[in-house]
Amino acid sequence: CDCDPRGISGPQCEHASGQCACVSGVTGPRCDVCARGSSGEFPACEPCDACFGLWDAAVAELANQTRRLSAHVAELQSGGGGAGAVAAPYKALVSSLEANAKEDLSGLRNASDAVNTTLDALTEEAGALRRAVMELQEQVYNAKNANFQGAMDTISEAHMDSVTAEARVNASTSNPGNTVERSAAVRQAAEDKLSGSQKKFDR
């Protein structure tokens, strides 16, 4: 067997013809082609829309009816004068049926083309929506990053302000000659002066 392993349902094949056993949606002697009713490139065969099966069945039935009528007419015409005389009353009916079948087939083909056009338009619209969603996701991601960066900048500024304030506080309490020491000295001098004044007043 010369089967494509990607499209077969089993390793066996027909002994005489070599036809492989294909999985659903795949056809061909080697099972390496997408079957009718499937789309895409083998081995990625995808089933067509559900309406395809309905149209395909209707077209096949009309085609079978047309072939049967044509075969019947040919049989009547080849049967000689008697058969031709018998067939004469039915020629108009047969012609009318053939015309109606061809008209129905044409209408079905047009409807199928319209369905395919609609599906193509929907596919294109779905692609546009997918691209729009991706753009929105990117915008949200960028906005989140921008807000995060702004928050980090604010935190950094607050941290720097805190460090500066802490340095000022340390300078006012720890460094020699700081504000607290000068304030304590001024207070002590004021108290000494008040004490001296009190002693003078008591005398």
Stockholm file with secondary structure:
# STOCKHOLM 1.0

chainA/1-203         CDCDPRGISGPQCEHASGQCACVSGVTGPRCDVCARGSSGEFPACEPCDACFGLWDAAVAELANQTRRLSAHVAELQSGGGGAGAVAAPYKALVSSLEANAKEDLSGLRNASDAVNTTLDALTEEAGALRRAVMELQEQVYNAKNANFQGAMDTISEAHMDSVTAEARVNASTSNPGNTVERSAAVRQAAEDKLSGSQKKFDR
#=GR chainA/1-203 SS CCCCTTSEEEEEECTTTCCEEECTTEETTTTCEECTTEESSTTSCEECCHHHHHHHHHHHHHHHHHHHHHHHHHHHHTTHHHHHHHHHHHHHHHHHHHHHHHHHHHHHHHHHHHHHHHHHHHHHHHHHHHHHHHHHHHHHHHHHHHHHHHHHHHHHHHHHHHHHHHHHHHHHHTSTTCHHHHHHHHHHHHHHHHHHHHHHHHC
#=GC SS_cons         CCCCTTSEEEEEECTTTCCEEECTTEETTTTCEECTTEESSTTSCEECCHHHHHHHHHHHHHHHHHHHHHHHHHHHHTTHHHHHHHHHHHHHHHHHHHHHHHHHHHHHHHHHHHHHHHHHHHHHHHHHHHHHHHHHHHHHHHHHHHHHHHHHHHHHHHHHHHHHHHHHHHHHHTSTTCHHHHHHHHHHHHHHHHHHHHHHHHC
//
